[in-house]
Amino acid sequence: MIKFLNVTKEYREGTLALSNINIHIEKGDFAFIVGPSGAGKSTFIKLLLKEIEPTKGKITIHGMDITRLSTRKIPALRRKIGVVFQDFRLLPNKTVYENVAFAMEIIEATPKEIRRQVPTMLAMVGLSGKAKMYPHELSGGEQQRVSIARAIVNNPSVLIADEPTGNLDPDTAWEIMKLLKQINRRGTTIVMATHAKEIVDVMQQRVIAIEGGKIVRDDKKGVYGYED
Ligand SMILES: Nc1ncnc2c1ncn2[C@@H]1O[C@H](COP(=O)(O)OP(=O)(O)OP(=O)(O)O)[C@@H](O)[C@H]1O
């Protein structure tokens, strides 16, 4: 479902963030992307979201070459991909309900669809009782749940999570991981960049390690493999 074919990203002359990498992530995979700081993980994620373009190579999602996508088709691509960030990125002046609803308004869902789908998502992430609250009234873990609800409300086939537990204490981090695993079980492919050694070691999922812009490991049930 996601393929990187001989992908190279050079930011400017001499800064080779990714060097001729090949990755194939299958539908339903739960893949951790690990590696030391500066290894190229964020670059990998930005390429997937088409925030940046590769210098060489091809990236396909569902067989669609995203490196050749016209600007007009980028919204359709983004709809297939949900994203969750370390810093939540919720809209501060919107309630929990409105934050999730907004993602549906952007794709022009009908008010009826929104009224049906948003409460379902909030129930799924365990926040039914907090629909009217604002982000600053929530704990970090709760804010991350809202951002997950927002990321999956349009039923994307892939959920990209960039350090989703980076700002959370260990117990809360595990709650978020349980939720991500539950979403994965329902068929959503998950790609998660992380520095969380314990989480990667316990979860026993696919681990793709990047070092110096190259893939140095790709194990089906891998471990983190670095000191924290
Ligand atoms: N916009 C940019 N312009 C120039 N060089 C960049 C840019 N973004 C990243 N780089 C360089 O590309 C390399 C890979 O960076 P990247 O952010 O992908 O690493 P990372 O693995 O995500 O690191 P971290 O774990 O610290 O977030 C680094 O050498 C970095 O300095």
Ligand as a Chemical Component Dictionary entry (heavy atoms), coordinates in Angstrom:
data_LIG
# 
_chem_comp.id                   LIG 
_chem_comp.type                 NON-POLYMER 
_chem_comp.pdbx_formal_charge   0 
_chem_comp.three_letter_code    LIG 
# 
loop_
_chem_comp_atom.comp_id 
_chem_comp_atom.atom_id 
_chem_comp_atom.alt_atom_id 
_chem_comp_atom.type_symbol 
_chem_comp_atom.charge 
_chem_comp_atom.model_Cartn_x 
_chem_comp_atom.model_Cartn_y 
_chem_comp_atom.model_Cartn_z 
_chem_comp_atom.pdbx_ordinal 
LIG N1  N1  N 0 14.553 21.723 5.928  1  
LIG C1  C1  C 0 15.786 21.200 6.004  2  
LIG N2  N2  N 0 16.833 21.778 5.364  3  
LIG C2  C2  C 0 18.075 21.243 5.421  4  
LIG N3  N3  N 0 18.381 20.099 6.084  5  
LIG C3  C3  C 0 17.381 19.477 6.737  6  
LIG C4  C4  C 0 16.035 19.979 6.744  7  
LIG N4  N4  N 0 15.258 19.138 7.484  8  
LIG C5  C5  C 0 16.083 18.162 7.917  9  
LIG N5  N5  N 0 17.349 18.348 7.469  10 
LIG C6  C6  C 0 18.507 17.458 7.711  11 
LIG O1  O1  O 0 18.183 16.166 7.212  12 
LIG C7  C7  C 0 18.648 15.142 8.088  13 
LIG C8  C8  C 0 17.491 14.272 8.559  14 
LIG O2  O2  O 0 16.595 15.053 9.364  15 
LIG P1  P1  P 0 15.212 14.501 9.945  16 
LIG O3  O3  O 0 14.504 15.673 10.533 17 
LIG O4  O4  O 0 14.509 13.724 8.901  18 
LIG O5  O5  O 0 15.713 13.508 11.116 19 
LIG P2  P2  P 0 14.896 12.730 12.263 20 
LIG O6  O6  O 0 15.314 11.320 12.156 21 
LIG O7  O7  O 0 13.456 13.039 12.124 22 
LIG O8  O8  O 0 15.475 13.357 13.591 23 
LIG P3  P3  P 0 14.773 13.543 15.031 24 
LIG O9  O9  O 0 14.679 12.172 15.635 25 
LIG O10 O10 O 0 15.752 14.414 15.761 26 
LIG O11 O11 O 0 13.454 14.200 14.809 27 
LIG C9  C9  C 0 19.379 15.871 9.227  28 
LIG O12 O12 O 0 20.736 15.905 8.890  29 
LIG C10 C10 C 0 18.786 17.264 9.182  30 
LIG O13 O13 O 0 19.699 18.216 9.662  31 
# 
loop_
_chem_comp_bond.comp_id 
_chem_comp_bond.atom_id_1 
_chem_comp_bond.atom_id_2 
_chem_comp_bond.value_order 
_chem_comp_bond.pdbx_ordinal 
LIG N1  C1  SING 1  
LIG C1  N2  SING 2  
LIG C1  C4  DOUB 3  
LIG N2  C2  DOUB 4  
LIG C2  N3  SING 5  
LIG N3  C3  DOUB 6  
LIG C3  C4  SING 7  
LIG C3  N5  SING 8  
LIG C4  N4  SING 9  
LIG N4  C5  DOUB 10 
LIG C5  N5  SING 11 
LIG N5  C6  SING 12 
LIG C6  O1  SING 13 
LIG C6  C10 SING 14 
LIG O1  C7  SING 15 
LIG C7  C8  SING 16 
LIG C7  C9  SING 17 
LIG C8  O2  SING 18 
LIG O2  P1  SING 19 
LIG P1  O3  DOUB 20 
LIG P1  O4  SING 21 
LIG P1  O5  SING 22 
LIG O5  P2  SING 23 
LIG P2  O6  DOUB 24 
LIG P2  O7  SING 25 
LIG P2  O8  SING 26 
LIG O8  P3  SING 27 
LIG P3  O9  DOUB 28 
LIG P3  O10 SING 29 
LIG P3  O11 SING 30 
LIG C9  O12 SING 31 
LIG C9  C10 SING 32 
LIG C10 O13 SING 33 
# 
